[in-house]
Amino acid sequence: MIVGVVRESFPGERRVALVPSAVPLLAKAGLEILVETGAGWLAGYPDQAFAEKGAKIAPDRAAVFASADIVVQVLAYGSNDKTGRADIPLFRRDQVIIGFFRPLGAKQTVEEIASSGAISFSVELMPRTTRAQSMDALSSMATICGYKAVLIAANTLPRLFPMLTTAAGTITPARVLVIGVGVAGLQAIATAKRLGAVTSGYDLRPAVKEQVQSLGARFVELDIEAKDAQDAGGYAKAQDETFYARQRELLGRVIAENDVVITTAVVPGKKAPILVTKEMVQGMAPGSVIVDLAAERGGNCELTRAEEDTVVNGVTIVGGINLASTVPYHASQMYARNLAAFLTLLAKGGKLNLNMQDDIIRETLLTRGGELVNARVREFWSLPALAART
Ligand code: NAD
């Protein structure tokens, strides 16, 4: 079986879906790798590095789609809402396409992918189980985003992060608050601590408290309790407006005490909740920085503008999106490891294994035979359930 790697086409995207070190791993599983020329260049992986590990190089994108049984991408149509659609005519019936498809983003997009007849697997749908951990691309990318958010904050803040005792006086450390402590939030806390900031974290899921404290940060406790805070997969559940209003009221005081606020609070398939209002921004000291990792999902700050930095009363609100792409070497390496683990399961012994008894295969399979077949995604878009297939 041939696994094709195409050059990412989303504007500014620098990652690549597989890296040279994954080629021998996949060869062992009976898979040949075909890479579009230049696919890894922006991530620091030239064609030659792929060729040295045994991959073949294709002259263009169409050649990869024409001969690969499986095509791997980072941002596939759906998550690539700018140029991804151009790939649809290149998909062949029963060709496997793997990538981020953002299946809860737009119904019409998922239906177009289904109509192509391709067998698509959406990596966002990976179950959060121990067995699937090595394939969890969302966590890999969130790790990178959490790290990078802190570097952006440190670079933007007109203060130093660490406490310094110098002949020119003592510098007080920066105070960093992370709101939403999932994978990205935990990495942000760890990175801010390493830079010497006084760091605290807040999440509506009480289970997070211990994780925050184990990193040496303070857990912010608000006098409010979320009903049914998390689902079986560990994701936060949406709360009602009364909860969010009370949460904002209590958070306002905490936010004003911090120089940096990093927000990552999201609920799958929903617009991100507004946790930082215009008034709270006005309550922060000039020079303070908010990095809103939820910018792409509508933002946790009322003043966030996706893809832009906004300055209000001297407070900078960073609405950068796709931060994982700004650390492309390691983001690609982690994503490639996740894909290699998934491909080893999906194409065991060089043969496609569409075993619907396997929760990893069943839950990530998005479309097949011209239909949207994923039960969770069908339910989300209010489509009737399909009869179970084997
Ligand atoms: P996420 O990106 O969906 O959300 C980020 C964080 O925002 C979450 O911690 C969420 O609780 C929080 N949040 C949402 N609404 C909020 C609000 N109103 N106020 C405050 N915080 C709010 O989450 P994620 O990073 O994907 O991870 C969620 C959980 O899943 C974590 O506990 C993580 O450890 C767990 N996880 C488990 C596995 C596994 O078992 N294989 C893999 C990855 C993640």
Boltz pocket constraint, residues with backbone or C-beta under 6 A from the ligand:
constraints:
  - pocket:
      binder: B
      contacts: [[A, 127], [A, 128], [A, 129], [A, 130], [A, 132], [A, 133], [A, 136], [A, 138], [A, 139], [A, 142], [A, 179], [A, 180], [A, 181], [A, 182], [A, 183], [A, 184], [A, 185], [A, 202], [A, 203], [A, 204], [A, 205], [A, 229], [A, 233], [A, 234], [A, 235], [A, 236], [A, 237], [A, 247], [A, 264], [A, 265], [A, 266], [A, 267], [A, 268], [A, 273], [A, 275]]
      max_distance: 6.0
